[in-house]
Amino acid sequence: MASPALSQVGGAWPTDGRIVGIVADETSDLAAVAAVRDAVDAAGMTPLVIGPHSGQLETPTERGQKKVPPVVVQRHAKAIGAWGAVDGVLEAAGAAGLPGVVTGDDPAAVLASVTDLLAEHRVWDRFPVVL
């Protein structure tokens, strides 16, 4: 039986301290990546730039990873934001068109929408209703 006292569904919380992963590679608009990283930091959240390897992409890369496992992001119903030419990536990951997947051409606008979703902790609309 679900506990209303412990449920996160339907609530909203401050986003302070949340970790926001920013996935980038050598083909990414690195100025936009740096701007989003700085905006995440300024909003009191922790930016985590994830690249194909640790080191530098003309911006510090905190974590290297050849491929982000999209099924993990979806299984945990995390908000996903993407800008630029990402349709193929989202399609390949099975994330295109899912609730809580925000896309656009303006990285700042995408981040603003993702931040709103982060306040709800998860994108609960991705889960079927179970009574």
N, C-alpha and C positions, 0 to 999 in steps of 0.2 A: 504494500500500500504506500502511495506517495505521501510524503510529509509536507504539508503546506509551509511549515516553519522552516524547512530546509530547502525548499524549491527555489530555483533561480528563475524559473519561467515567469515572465510578466514583470520582472523587476528591472531596475536600472541603477547602476552604480558609477561612481567616479572612475575615470580611466587612468588616473594617476598611477604610475608605476607599471602599467601594462607594457608588455614587450611586443613591439611591432616589427615583424620580419619584413625586410625589403630585399627581394630577390633581384639580382642584377648580373649581367655578364658584360663582356667587352662590346656587345652591340647595343647596350642600353644607353639612354641619354643620361650620361653620368652627372651632368649639371643638375638635371631633375632629381636624380637619386640623392645627390648631396642636399638639395633644397628640401626634399621630403624628410631626409634624415634629420636635418636641422629643425624642421617644423615639428616632427615627432618629439624631439628633445625639448623644444620650447613649450610644448603642450604638457610636459611633465611625464611623458611616457618614455620608454627606453627603446631607441632604435637599434635594430640588429641587422646589419647589412650582410646578406648571404650571397656569396659569389661562387664561381666555379672552383676557386681555391682561396685559401686564406692569403692575405697580403694586401695588395693594392690594385684597384681598378681606377686609378686616378682619384679614388676616394677610399678611405679605410674600409677594409672588408673584415668583419669580425669572425666570420665563419665560412669555411669553404665546403662546398658540397656539389658534386657533379649533377645531381638531380634532386629537386625537392619532391618528396613523395606526396603527390596531390591527394591520394586517398586518405592520408592522415589528416590533412587539413579539412577534408570533407567529413570524415568520420567524426571529428571533434566539432564540426559545425562552426568553424572560425569564419569571421568575415574575411573576404578576399577583395582586394582592390587592385586594379591594373589600369595602366594608361598606355596609349600608343597602340602599336600593331600587335595585339596580344590575342586576337580571336583564335588563331590556330593553337596557341599554347593552352588556352582555356578549354577549347574543344578536345584536344588530346588528353587533357587531365580530367575530362568529364565534368568540368565545372561550369561550362558555358550555360547561361540561362538559369542557374540555380539561384534561389533566394539568397541574398546576402553577398552576391558577387557584383561589385560595382566597377564599371568601366567608364572611360572617358578620355578626352584628349588633354585635360588639365589636371596635372598631378595634385595640385592643392585642393581642387574640388573633390577628387577621388578620395584623398586623405580625410577631408571633412566628413564625407559620407561614411567612410569606414570607421572613423572615430565615433560617430553617432551609433553605429552598429555595435561597437565595442562596449558601449555602456550597458548593453543587454547581455554581455558576457558571451553568448553564443547566438547563432542564427537559428532560433528555435523552429522557424517555419520549414527548415530542412528535414525535420523529424515528423513522421506521421503521428497523429494524435492517438495515444494509447490510454484507454480508460480502465 
